[in-house]
Amino acid sequence: MNIGVFGLGYVGIVNVACLSKQGHKVWCTDVKQSKTDLVAEGKSPIHEPEVDQLLAQGIEKGLIIPTT
């Protein structure tokens, strides 16, 4: 499934990580370029256990597409 997430704060970034883990393609958008740049590197803009690992896997598989 293709999903769009607007905002990469505490709620958005966890949703992106979990949805990509389930195999969904997730387009994630934020107005702050710094947040989308971190996600593109497989890193989370917030501290939450395991989110960095899930983001890195999602980026590697091409399931997470960060945009501004």
CHARMM internal coordinates of N, CA and C (Angstrom, degrees):
IC EDIT
DIST 1 N 1 CA 1.4364
DIST 1 CA 1 C 1.5252
ANGL 1 N 1 CA 1 C 108.51
DIST 1 C 2 N 1.3178
ANGL 1 CA 1 C 2 N 117.70
DIHE 1 N 1 CA 1 C 2 N 145.37
DIST 2 N 2 CA 1.4560
ANGL 1 C 2 N 2 CA 123.43
DIHE 1 CA 1 C 2 N 2 CA 175.55
DIST 2 CA 2 C 1.5245
ANGL 2 N 2 CA 2 C 108.44
DIHE 1 C 2 N 2 CA 2 C -97.48
DIST 2 C 3 N 1.3325
ANGL 2 CA 2 C 3 N 116.57
DIHE 2 N 2 CA 2 C 3 N 128.49
DIST 3 N 3 CA 1.4588
ANGL 2 C 3 N 3 CA 121.89
DIHE 2 CA 2 C 3 N 3 CA -175.73
DIST 3 CA 3 C 1.5177
ANGL 3 N 3 CA 3 C 109.29
DIHE 2 C 3 N 3 CA 3 C -131.88
DIST 3 C 4 N 1.3361
ANGL 3 CA 3 C 4 N 116.41
DIHE 3 N 3 CA 3 C 4 N 144.00
DIST 4 N 4 CA 1.4554
ANGL 3 C 4 N 4 CA 122.29
DIHE 3 CA 3 C 4 N 4 CA 174.38
DIST 4 CA 4 C 1.5123
ANGL 4 N 4 CA 4 C 110.37
DIHE 3 C 4 N 4 CA 4 C -113.96
DIST 4 C 5 N 1.3239
ANGL 4 CA 4 C 5 N 116.81
DIHE 4 N 4 CA 4 C 5 N 134.56
DIST 5 N 5 CA 1.4651
ANGL 4 C 5 N 5 CA 122.18
DIHE 4 CA 4 C 5 N 5 CA 177.72
DIST 5 CA 5 C 1.5234
ANGL 5 N 5 CA 5 C 107.39
DIHE 4 C 5 N 5 CA 5 C -123.18
DIST 5 C 6 N 1.3249
ANGL 5 CA 5 C 6 N 116.04
DIHE 5 N 5 CA 5 C 6 N 126.06
DIST 6 N 6 CA 1.4600
ANGL 5 C 6 N 6 CA 122.01
DIHE 5 CA 5 C 6 N 6 CA -179.91
DIST 6 CA 6 C 1.5208
ANGL 6 N 6 CA 6 C 108.83
DIHE 5 C 6 N 6 CA 6 C -106.19
DIST 6 C 7 N 1.3156
ANGL 6 CA 6 C 7 N 116.19
DIHE 6 N 6 CA 6 C 7 N 117.37
DIST 7 N 7 CA 1.4574
ANGL 6 C 7 N 7 CA 122.18
DIHE 6 CA 6 C 7 N 7 CA -179.31
DIST 7 CA 7 C 1.5165
ANGL 7 N 7 CA 7 C 110.88
DIHE 6 C 7 N 7 CA 7 C 101.03
DIST 7 C 8 N 1.3210
ANGL 7 CA 7 C 8 N 115.93
DIHE 7 N 7 CA 7 C 8 N 125.85
DIST 8 N 8 CA 1.4587
ANGL 7 C 8 N 8 CA 121.11
DIHE 7 CA 7 C 8 N 8 CA -177.40
DIST 8 CA 8 C 1.5239
ANGL 8 N 8 CA 8 C 111.29
DIHE 7 C 8 N 8 CA 8 C -114.09
DIST 8 C 9 N 1.3202
ANGL 8 CA 8 C 9 N 114.98
DIHE 8 N 8 CA 8 C 9 N 45.12
DIST 9 N 9 CA 1.4645
ANGL 8 C 9 N 9 CA 120.75
DIHE 8 CA 8 C 9 N 9 CA 173.90
DIST 9 CA 9 C 1.5144
ANGL 9 N 9 CA 9 C 109.91
DIHE 8 C 9 N 9 CA 9 C -88.23
DIST 9 C 10 N 1.3287
ANGL 9 CA 9 C 10 N 116.27
DIHE 9 N 9 CA 9 C 10 N -154.00
DIST 10 N 10 CA 1.4628
ANGL 9 C 10 N 10 CA 121.08
DIHE 9 CA 9 C 10 N 10 CA -176.20
DIST 10 CA 10 C 1.5287
ANGL 10 N 10 CA 10 C 112.87
DIHE 9 C 10 N 10 CA 10 C -60.81
DIST 10 C 11 N 1.2990
ANGL 10 CA 10 C 11 N 117.98
DIHE 10 N 10 CA 10 C 11 N -41.17
DIST 11 N 11 CA 1.4653
ANGL 10 C 11 N 11 CA 120.72
DIHE 10 CA 10 C 11 N 11 CA -178.68
DIST 11 CA 11 C 1.5211
ANGL 11 N 11 CA 11 C 111.06
DIHE 10 C 11 N 11 CA 11 C -78.20
DIST 11 C 12 N 1.3171
ANGL 11 CA 11 C 12 N 117.01
DIHE 11 N 11 CA 11 C 12 N -47.97
DIST 12 N 12 CA 1.4610
ANGL 11 C 12 N 12 CA 121.15
DIHE 11 CA 11 C 12 N 12 CA -175.85
DIST 12 CA 12 C 1.5146
ANGL 12 N 12 CA 12 C 113.97
DIHE 11 C 12 N 12 CA 12 C -62.57
DIST 12 C 13 N 1.3243
ANGL 12 CA 12 C 13 N 117.14
DIHE 12 N 12 CA 12 C 13 N -46.18
DIST 13 N 13 CA 1.4595
ANGL 12 C 13 N 13 CA 119.49
DIHE 12 CA 12 C 13 N 13 CA -174.77
DIST 13 CA 13 C 1.5212
ANGL 13 N 13 CA 13 C 111.79
DIHE 12 C 13 N 13 CA 13 C -68.55
DIST 13 C 14 N 1.3356
ANGL 13 CA 13 C 14 N 117.09
DIHE 13 N 13 CA 13 C 14 N -35.43
DIST 14 N 14 CA 1.4678
ANGL 13 C 14 N 14 CA 120.05
DIHE 13 CA 13 C 14 N 14 CA 177.03
DIST 14 CA 14 C 1.5236
ANGL 14 N 14 CA 14 C 109.74
DIHE 13 C 14 N 14 CA 14 C -67.76
DIST 14 C 15 N 1.3217
ANGL 14 CA 14 C 15 N 117.33
DIHE 14 N 14 CA 14 C 15 N -39.47
DIST 15 N 15 CA 1.4632
ANGL 14 C 15 N 15 CA 120.18
DIHE 14 CA 14 C 15 N 15 CA 176.34
DIST 15 CA 15 C 1.5271
ANGL 15 N 15 CA 15 C 111.17
DIHE 14 C 15 N 15 CA 15 C -62.16
DIST 15 C 16 N 1.3109
ANGL 15 CA 15 C 16 N 117.28
DIHE 15 N 15 CA 15 C 16 N -44.52
DIST 16 N 16 CA 1.4654
ANGL 15 C 16 N 16 CA 121.14
DIHE 15 CA 15 C 16 N 16 CA 178.70
DIST 16 CA 16 C 1.5262
ANGL 16 N 16 CA 16 C 109.97
DIHE 15 C 16 N 16 CA 16 C -58.28
DIST 16 C 17 N 1.3269
ANGL 16 CA 16 C 17 N 116.76
DIHE 16 N 16 CA 16 C 17 N -47.90
DIST 17 N 17 CA 1.4634
ANGL 16 C 17 N 17 CA 121.10
DIHE 16 CA 16 C 17 N 17 CA -177.94
DIST 17 CA 17 C 1.5269
ANGL 17 N 17 CA 17 C 111.54
DIHE 16 C 17 N 17 CA 17 C -62.38
DIST 17 C 18 N 1.3229
ANGL 17 CA 17 C 18 N 116.73
DIHE 17 N 17 CA 17 C 18 N -46.83
DIST 18 N 18 CA 1.4700
ANGL 17 C 18 N 18 CA 120.43
DIHE 17 CA 17 C 18 N 18 CA -176.85
DIST 18 CA 18 C 1.5241
ANGL 18 N 18 CA 18 C 112.57
DIHE 17 C 18 N 18 CA 18 C -70.61
DIST 18 C 19 N 1.3178
ANGL 18 CA 18 C 19 N 116.90
DIHE 18 N 18 CA 18 C 19 N -39.48
DIST 19 N 19 CA 1.4676
ANGL 18 C 19 N 19 CA 119.39
DIHE 18 CA 18 C 19 N 19 CA 179.52
DIST 19 CA 19 C 1.5286
ANGL 19 N 19 CA 19 C 111.59
DIHE 18 C 19 N 19 CA 19 C -67.29
DIST 19 C 20 N 1.3250
ANGL 19 CA 19 C 20 N 116.97
DIHE 19 N 19 CA 19 C 20 N -37.96
DIST 20 N 20 CA 1.4654
ANGL 19 C 20 N 20 CA 119.23
DIHE 19 CA 19 C 20 N 20 CA 178.02
DIST 20 CA 20 C 1.5271
ANGL 20 N 20 CA 20 C 110.52
DIHE 19 C 20 N 20 CA 20 C -68.88
DIST 20 C 21 N 1.3252
ANGL 20 CA 20 C 21 N 117.33
DIHE 20 N 20 CA 20 C 21 N -33.51
DIST 21 N 21 CA 1.4613
ANGL 20 C 21 N 21 CA 120.81
DIHE 20 CA 20 C 21 N 21 CA 176.93
DIST 21 CA 21 C 1.5271
ANGL 21 N 21 CA 21 C 110.88
DIHE 20 C 21 N 21 CA 21 C -60.84
DIST 21 C 22 N 1.3279
ANGL 21 CA 21 C 22 N 116.43
DIHE 21 N 21 CA 21 C 22 N -33.21
DIST 22 N 22 CA 1.4597
ANGL 21 C 22 N 22 CA 121.79
DIHE 21 CA 21 C 22 N 22 CA 179.78
DIST 22 CA 22 C 1.5277
ANGL 22 N 22 CA 22 C 111.98
DIHE 21 C 22 N 22 CA 22 C -81.71
DIST 22 C 23 N 1.3339
ANGL 22 CA 22 C 23 N 117.34
DIHE 22 N 22 CA 22 C 23 N 0.45
DIST 23 N 23 CA 1.4581
ANGL 22 C 23 N 23 CA 121.17
DIHE 22 CA 22 C 23 N 23 CA 175.65
DIST 23 CA 23 C 1.5145
ANGL 23 N 23 CA 23 C 115.50
DIHE 22 C 23 N 23 CA 23 C 95.23
DIST 23 C 24 N 1.3338
ANGL 23 CA 23 C 24 N 117.63
DIHE 23 N 23 CA 23 C 24 N 7.39
DIST 24 N 24 CA 1.4580
ANGL 23 C 24 N 24 CA 120.93
DIHE 23 CA 23 C 24 N 24 CA 178.54
DIST 24 CA 24 C 1.5236
ANGL 24 N 24 CA 24 C 110.35
DIHE 23 C 24 N 24 CA 24 C -82.33
DIST 24 C 25 N 1.3222
ANGL 24 CA 24 C 25 N 117.18
DIHE 24 N 24 CA 24 C 25 N 146.90
DIST 25 N 25 CA 1.4659
ANGL 24 C 25 N 25 CA 122.11
DIHE 24 CA 24 C 25 N 25 CA 173.82
DIST 25 CA 25 C 1.5256
ANGL 25 N 25 CA 25 C 106.26
DIHE 24 C 25 N 25 CA 25 C -86.48
DIST 25 C 26 N 1.3298
ANGL 25 CA 25 C 26 N 116.77
DIHE 25 N 25 CA 25 C 26 N 124.28
DIST 26 N 26 CA 1.4607
ANGL 25 C 26 N 26 CA 121.79
DIHE 25 CA 25 C 26 N 26 CA -172.55
DIST 26 CA 26 C 1.5266
ANGL 26 N 26 CA 26 C 110.41
DIHE 25 C 26 N 26 CA 26 C -122.75
DIST 26 C 27 N 1.3341
ANGL 26 CA 26 C 27 N 115.39
DIHE 26 N 26 CA 26 C 27 N 119.67
DIST 27 N 27 CA 1.4536
ANGL 26 C 27 N 27 CA 121.69
DIHE 26 CA 26 C 27 N 27 CA 170.93
DIST 27 CA 27 C 1.5181
ANGL 27 N 27 CA 27 C 106.01
DIHE 26 C 27 N 27 CA 27 C -92.32
DIST 27 C 28 N 1.3382
ANGL 27 CA 27 C 28 N 116.55
DIHE 27 N 27 CA 27 C 28 N 124.32
DIST 28 N 28 CA 1.4636
ANGL 27 C 28 N 28 CA 119.68
DIHE 27 CA 27 C 28 N 28 CA -178.91
DIST 28 CA 28 C 1.5252
ANGL 28 N 28 CA 28 C 109.45
DIHE 27 C 28 N 28 CA 28 C -121.08
DIST 28 C 29 N 1.3203
ANGL 28 CA 28 C 29 N 114.66
DIHE 28 N 28 CA 28 C 29 N 135.32
DIST 29 N 29 CA 1.4605
ANGL 28 C 29 N 29 CA 121.57
DIHE 28 CA 28 C 29 N 29 CA -173.82
DIST 29 CA 29 C 1.5202
ANGL 29 N 29 CA 29 C 110.75
DIHE 28 C 29 N 29 CA 29 C -128.01
DIST 29 C 30 N 1.3108
ANGL 29 CA 29 C 30 N 115.58
DIHE 29 N 29 CA 29 C 30 N 141.94
DIST 30 N 30 CA 1.4570
ANGL 29 C 30 N 30 CA 121.20
DIHE 29 CA 29 C 30 N 30 CA 172.68
DIST 30 CA 30 C 1.5279
ANGL 30 N 30 CA 30 C 108.02
DIHE 29 C 30 N 30 CA 30 C -148.75
DIST 30 C 31 N 1.3172
ANGL 30 CA 30 C 31 N 116.72
DIHE 30 N 30 CA 30 C 31 N 152.93
DIST 31 N 31 CA 1.4631
ANGL 30 C 31 N 31 CA 120.31
DIHE 30 CA 30 C 31 N 31 CA 179.69
DIST 31 CA 31 C 1.5301
ANGL 31 N 31 CA 31 C 111.81
DIHE 30 C 31 N 31 CA 31 C -76.42
DIST 31 C 32 N 1.3210
ANGL 31 CA 31 C 32 N 117.34
DIHE 31 N 31 CA 31 C 32 N -17.49
DIST 32 N 32 CA 1.4665
ANGL 31 C 32 N 32 CA 120.97
DIHE 31 CA 31 C 32 N 32 CA 178.46
DIST 32 CA 32 C 1.5259
ANGL 32 N 32 CA 32 C 110.22
DIHE 31 C 32 N 32 CA 32 C -93.39
DIST 32 C 33 N 1.3023
ANGL 32 CA 32 C 33 N 115.65
DIHE 32 N 32 CA 32 C 33 N 114.69
DIST 33 N 33 CA 1.4614
ANGL 32 C 33 N 33 CA 122.26
DIHE 32 CA 32 C 33 N 33 CA 179.87
DIST 33 CA 33 C 1.5269
ANGL 33 N 33 CA 33 C 111.04
DIHE 32 C 33 N 33 CA 33 C -58.23
DIST 33 C 34 N 1.3272
ANGL 33 CA 33 C 34 N 116.93
DIHE 33 N 33 CA 33 C 34 N -34.96
DIST 34 N 34 CA 1.4715
ANGL 33 C 34 N 34 CA 120.11
DIHE 33 CA 33 C 34 N 34 CA -177.97
DIST 34 CA 34 C 1.5252
ANGL 34 N 34 CA 34 C 111.90
DIHE 33 C 34 N 34 CA 34 C -60.91
DIST 34 C 35 N 1.3285
ANGL 34 CA 34 C 35 N 117.17
DIHE 34 N 34 CA 34 C 35 N -36.22
DIST 35 N 35 CA 1.4677
ANGL 34 C 35 N 35 CA 120.30
DIHE 34 CA 34 C 35 N 35 CA 178.90
DIST 35 CA 35 C 1.5304
ANGL 35 N 35 CA 35 C 111.22
DIHE 34 C 35 N 35 CA 35 C -69.57
DIST 35 C 36 N 1.3156
ANGL 35 CA 35 C 36 N 117.30
DIHE 35 N 35 CA 35 C 36 N -44.33
DIST 36 N 36 CA 1.4633
ANGL 35 C 36 N 36 CA 119.53
DIHE 35 CA 35 C 36 N 36 CA -179.64
DIST 36 CA 36 C 1.5270
ANGL 36 N 36 CA 36 C 110.99
DIHE 35 C 36 N 36 CA 36 C -68.10
DIST 36 C 37 N 1.3332
ANGL 36 CA 36 C 37 N 117.17
DIHE 36 N 36 CA 36 C 37 N -32.53
DIST 37 N 37 CA 1.4653
ANGL 36 C 37 N 37 CA 120.79
DIHE 36 CA 36 C 37 N 37 CA 176.44
DIST 37 CA 37 C 1.5289
ANGL 37 N 37 CA 37 C 110.95
DIHE 36 C 37 N 37 CA 37 C -64.40
DIST 37 C 38 N 1.3401
ANGL 37 CA 37 C 38 N 116.95
DIHE 37 N 37 CA 37 C 38 N -42.47
DIST 38 N 38 CA 1.4618
ANGL 37 C 38 N 38 CA 120.38
DIHE 37 CA 37 C 38 N 38 CA 177.47
DIST 38 CA 38 C 1.5243
ANGL 38 N 38 CA 38 C 111.44
DIHE 37 C 38 N 38 CA 38 C -62.02
DIST 38 C 39 N 1.3320
ANGL 38 CA 38 C 39 N 116.14
DIHE 38 N 38 CA 38 C 39 N -44.82
DIST 39 N 39 CA 1.4595
ANGL 38 C 39 N 39 CA 119.94
DIHE 38 CA 38 C 39 N 39 CA -179.53
DIST 39 CA 39 C 1.5220
ANGL 39 N 39 CA 39 C 110.39
DIHE 38 C 39 N 39 CA 39 C -62.77
DIST 39 C 40 N 1.3293
ANGL 39 CA 39 C 40 N 116.84
DIHE 39 N 39 CA 39 C 40 N -39.52
DIST 40 N 40 CA 1.4650
ANGL 39 C 40 N 40 CA 120.66
DIHE 39 CA 39 C 40 N 40 CA 178.75
DIST 40 CA 40 C 1.5277
ANGL 40 N 40 CA 40 C 111.62
DIHE 39 C 40 N 40 CA 40 C -61.09
DIST 40 C 41 N 1.3396
ANGL 40 CA 40 C 41 N 116.69
DIHE 40 N 40 CA 40 C 41 N -26.56
DIST 41 N 41 CA 1.4646
ANGL 40 C 41 N 41 CA 121.84
DIHE 40 CA 40 C 41 N 41 CA 177.05
DIST 41 CA 41 C 1.5269
ANGL 41 N 41 CA 41 C 112.26
DIHE 40 C 41 N 41 CA 41 C -88.18
DIST 41 C 42 N 1.3377
ANGL 41 CA 41 C 42 N 116.59
DIHE 41 N 41 CA 41 C 42 N -0.48
DIST 42 N 42 CA 1.4575
ANGL 41 C 42 N 42 CA 120.70
DIHE 41 CA 41 C 42 N 42 CA -178.66
DIST 42 CA 42 C 1.5141
ANGL 42 N 42 CA 42 C 113.36
DIHE 41 C 42 N 42 CA 42 C 81.14
DIST 42 C 43 N 1.3324
ANGL 42 CA 42 C 43 N 116.19
DIHE 42 N 42 CA 42 C 43 N 24.28
DIST 43 N 43 CA 1.4654
ANGL 42 C 43 N 43 CA 121.45
DIHE 42 CA 42 C 43 N 43 CA -179.31
DIST 43 CA 43 C 1.5245
ANGL 43 N 43 CA 43 C 109.67
DIHE 42 C 43 N 43 CA 43 C -119.29
DIST 43 C 44 N 1.3070
ANGL 43 CA 43 C 44 N 115.45
DIHE 43 N 43 CA 43 C 44 N 150.81
DIST 44 N 44 CA 1.4597
ANGL 43 C 44 N 44 CA 120.74
DIHE 43 CA 43 C 44 N 44 CA -178.73
DIST 44 CA 44 C 1.5256
ANGL 44 N 44 CA 44 C 111.28
DIHE 43 C 44 N 44 CA 44 C -94.74
DIST 44 C 45 N 1.3441
ANGL 44 CA 44 C 45 N 117.71
DIHE 44 N 44 CA 44 C 45 N 141.61
DIST 45 N 45 CA 1.4650
ANGL 44 C 45 N 45 CA 120.31
DIHE 44 CA 44 C 45 N 45 CA 175.31
DIST 45 CA 45 C 1.5303
ANGL 45 N 45 CA 45 C 112.42
DIHE 44 C 45 N 45 CA 45 C -77.00
DIST 45 C 46 N 1.3170
ANGL 45 CA 45 C 46 N 117.95
DIHE 45 N 45 CA 45 C 46 N -6.44
DIST 46 N 46 CA 1.4668
ANGL 45 C 46 N 46 CA 122.94
DIHE 45 CA 45 C 46 N 46 CA 177.88
DIST 46 CA 46 C 1.5240
ANGL 46 N 46 CA 46 C 108.37
DIHE 45 C 46 N 46 CA 46 C -125.80
DIST 46 C 47 N 1.3235
ANGL 46 CA 46 C 47 N 116.50
DIHE 46 N 46 CA 46 C 47 N 165.61
DIST 47 N 47 CA 1.4637
ANGL 46 C 47 N 47 CA 120.10
DIHE 46 CA 46 C 47 N 47 CA 176.48
DIST 47 CA 47 C 1.5212
ANGL 47 N 47 CA 47 C 108.91
DIHE 46 C 47 N 47 CA 47 C -100.19
DIST 47 C 48 N 1.2915
ANGL 47 CA 47 C 48 N 115.25
DIHE 47 N 47 CA 47 C 48 N 115.28
DIST 48 N 48 CA 1.4655
ANGL 47 C 48 N 48 CA 122.57
DIHE 47 CA 47 C 48 N 48 CA 177.63
DIST 48 CA 48 C 1.5289
ANGL 48 N 48 CA 48 C 106.69
DIHE 47 C 48 N 48 CA 48 C -149.34
DIST 48 C 49 N 1.3365
ANGL 48 CA 48 C 49 N 117.94
DIHE 48 N 48 CA 48 C 49 N 131.70
DIST 49 N 49 CA 1.4612
ANGL 48 C 49 N 49 CA 120.07
DIHE 48 CA 48 C 49 N 49 CA -177.60
DIST 49 CA 49 C 1.5325
ANGL 49 N 49 CA 49 C 112.98
DIHE 48 C 49 N 49 CA 49 C -53.90
DIST 49 C 50 N 1.3182
ANGL 49 CA 49 C 50 N 115.89
DIHE 49 N 49 CA 49 C 50 N 133.89
DIST 50 N 50 CA 1.4663
ANGL 49 C 50 N 50 CA 125.91
DIHE 49 CA 49 C 50 N 50 CA 174.73
DIST 50 CA 50 C 1.5274
ANGL 50 N 50 CA 50 C 115.57
DIHE 49 C 50 N 50 CA 50 C 71.19
DIST 50 C 51 N 1.3119
ANGL 50 CA 50 C 51 N 119.18
DIHE 50 N 50 CA 50 C 51 N -6.21
DIST 51 N 51 CA 1.4659
ANGL 50 C 51 N 51 CA 120.40
DIHE 50 CA 50 C 51 N 51 CA -177.75
DIST 51 CA 51 C 1.5257
ANGL 51 N 51 CA 51 C 111.06
DIHE 50 C 51 N 51 CA 51 C -66.32
DIST 51 C 52 N 1.3298
ANGL 51 CA 51 C 52 N 118.09
DIHE 51 N 51 CA 51 C 52 N -42.03
DIST 52 N 52 CA 1.4712
ANGL 51 C 52 N 52 CA 120.28
DIHE 51 CA 51 C 52 N 52 CA 178.33
DIST 52 CA 52 C 1.5255
ANGL 52 N 52 CA 52 C 110.81
DIHE 51 C 52 N 52 CA 52 C -57.80
DIST 52 C 53 N 1.3162
ANGL 52 CA 52 C 53 N 116.65
DIHE 52 N 52 CA 52 C 53 N -44.38
DIST 53 N 53 CA 1.4582
ANGL 52 C 53 N 53 CA 120.99
DIHE 52 CA 52 C 53 N 53 CA -179.37
DIST 53 CA 53 C 1.5300
ANGL 53 N 53 CA 53 C 110.85
DIHE 52 C 53 N 53 CA 53 C -63.22
DIST 53 C 54 N 1.3281
ANGL 53 CA 53 C 54 N 117.89
DIHE 53 N 53 CA 53 C 54 N -43.87
DIST 54 N 54 CA 1.4632
ANGL 53 C 54 N 54 CA 121.33
DIHE 53 CA 53 C 54 N 54 CA 179.54
DIST 54 CA 54 C 1.5269
ANGL 54 N 54 CA 54 C 111.60
DIHE 53 C 54 N 54 CA 54 C -66.34
DIST 54 C 55 N 1.3317
ANGL 54 CA 54 C 55 N 116.90
DIHE 54 N 54 CA 54 C 55 N -38.95
DIST 55 N 55 CA 1.4607
ANGL 54 C 55 N 55 CA 120.17
DIHE 54 CA 54 C 55 N 55 CA 177.85
DIST 55 CA 55 C 1.5260
ANGL 55 N 55 CA 55 C 110.79
DIHE 54 C 55 N 55 CA 55 C -64.78
DIST 55 C 56 N 1.3181
ANGL 55 CA 55 C 56 N 116.50
DIHE 55 N 55 CA 55 C 56 N -44.07
DIST 56 N 56 CA 1.4660
ANGL 55 C 56 N 56 CA 120.13
DIHE 55 CA 55 C 56 N 56 CA 179.49
DIST 56 CA 56 C 1.5271
ANGL 56 N 56 CA 56 C 110.95
DIHE 55 C 56 N 56 CA 56 C -60.37
DIST 56 C 57 N 1.3233
ANGL 56 CA 56 C 57 N 116.98
DIHE 56 N 56 CA 56 C 57 N -42.07
DIST 57 N 57 CA 1.4613
ANGL 56 C 57 N 57 CA 120.73
DIHE 56 CA 56 C 57 N 57 CA 178.40
DIST 57 CA 57 C 1.5238
ANGL 57 N 57 CA 57 C 110.96
DIHE 56 C 57 N 57 CA 57 C -65.28
DIST 57 C 58 N 1.3415
ANGL 57 CA 57 C 58 N 116.79
DIHE 57 N 57 CA 57 C 58 N -42.22
DIST 58 N 58 CA 1.4613
ANGL 57 C 58 N 58 CA 120.81
DIHE 57 CA 57 C 58 N 58 CA 179.85
DIST 58 CA 58 C 1.5188
ANGL 58 N 58 CA 58 C 112.59
DIHE 57 C 58 N 58 CA 58 C -64.90
DIST 58 C 59 N 1.3284
ANGL 58 CA 58 C 59 N 117.13
DIHE 58 N 58 CA 58 C 59 N -39.69
DIST 59 N 59 CA 1.4673
ANGL 58 C 59 N 59 CA 121.73
DIHE 58 CA 58 C 59 N 59 CA 177.21
DIST 59 CA 59 C 1.5280
ANGL 59 N 59 CA 59 C 109.46
DIHE 58 C 59 N 59 CA 59 C -65.77
DIST 59 C 60 N 1.3306
ANGL 59 CA 59 C 60 N 116.15
DIHE 59 N 59 CA 59 C 60 N -45.08
DIST 60 N 60 CA 1.4700
ANGL 59 C 60 N 60 CA 121.27
DIHE 59 CA 59 C 60 N 60 CA -178.94
DIST 60 CA 60 C 1.5328
ANGL 60 N 60 CA 60 C 111.57
DIHE 59 C 60 N 60 CA 60 C -60.10
DIST 60 C 61 N 1.3093
ANGL 60 CA 60 C 61 N 117.11
DIHE 60 N 60 CA 60 C 61 N -37.87
DIST 61 N 61 CA 1.4667
ANGL 60 C 61 N 61 CA 122.02
DIHE 60 CA 60 C 61 N 61 CA -179.39
DIST 61 CA 61 C 1.5303
ANGL 61 N 61 CA 61 C 112.81
DIHE 60 C 61 N 61 CA 61 C -83.71
DIST 61 C 62 N 1.3373
ANGL 61 CA 61 C 62 N 117.16
DIHE 61 N 61 CA 61 C 62 N -6.16
DIST 62 N 62 CA 1.4568
ANGL 61 C 62 N 62 CA 120.47
DIHE 61 CA 61 C 62 N 62 CA -178.89
DIST 62 CA 62 C 1.5187
ANGL 62 N 62 CA 62 C 113.89
DIHE 61 C 62 N 62 CA 62 C 76.97
DIST 62 C 63 N 1.3331
ANGL 62 CA 62 C 63 N 116.63
DIHE 62 N 62 CA 62 C 63 N 21.47
DIST 63 N 63 CA 1.4604
ANGL 62 C 63 N 63 CA 120.77
DIHE 62 CA 62 C 63 N 63 CA -178.30
DIST 63 CA 63 C 1.5271
ANGL 63 N 63 CA 63 C 112.96
DIHE 62 C 63 N 63 CA 63 C -92.25
DIST 63 C 64 N 1.3387
ANGL 63 CA 63 C 64 N 117.16
DIHE 63 N 63 CA 63 C 64 N -16.53
DIST 64 N 64 CA 1.4632
ANGL 63 C 64 N 64 CA 121.34
DIHE 63 CA 63 C 64 N 64 CA -179.17
DIST 64 CA 64 C 1.5138
ANGL 64 N 64 CA 64 C 108.28
DIHE 63 C 64 N 64 CA 64 C -114.02
DIST 64 C 65 N 1.3373
ANGL 64 CA 64 C 65 N 115.92
DIHE 64 N 64 CA 64 C 65 N 124.86
DIST 65 N 65 CA 1.4529
ANGL 64 C 65 N 65 CA 122.18
DIHE 64 CA 64 C 65 N 65 CA 179.60
DIST 65 CA 65 C 1.5343
ANGL 65 N 65 CA 65 C 108.66
DIHE 64 C 65 N 65 CA 65 C -122.61
DIST 65 C 66 N 1.3493
ANGL 65 CA 65 C 66 N 118.11
DIHE 65 N 65 CA 65 C 66 N 99.00
DIST 66 N 66 CA 1.4513
ANGL 65 C 66 N 66 CA 121.01
DIHE 65 CA 65 C 66 N 66 CA 179.61
DIST 66 CA 66 C 1.5324
ANGL 66 N 66 CA 66 C 111.96
DIHE 65 C 66 N 66 CA 66 C -81.80
DIST 66 C 67 N 1.3368
ANGL 66 CA 66 C 67 N 116.15
DIHE 66 N 66 CA 66 C 67 N 136.41
DIST 67 N 67 CA 1.4686
ANGL 66 C 67 N 67 CA 121.73
DIHE 66 CA 66 C 67 N 67 CA 179.11
DIST 67 CA 67 C 1.5349
ANGL 67 N 67 CA 67 C 109.67
DIHE 66 C 67 N 67 CA 67 C -141.66
DIST 67 C 68 N 1.3375
ANGL 67 CA 67 C 68 N 115.92
DIHE 67 N 67 CA 67 C 68 N 164.32
DIST 68 N 68 CA 1.4590
ANGL 67 C 68 N 68 CA 120.41
DIHE 67 CA 67 C 68 N 68 CA 172.91
DIST 68 CA 68 C 1.5048
ANGL 68 N 68 CA 68 C 109.50
DIHE 67 C 68 N 68 CA 68 C -111.56
END
COOR INIT
IC SEED 1 N 1 CA 1 C
IC BUILD
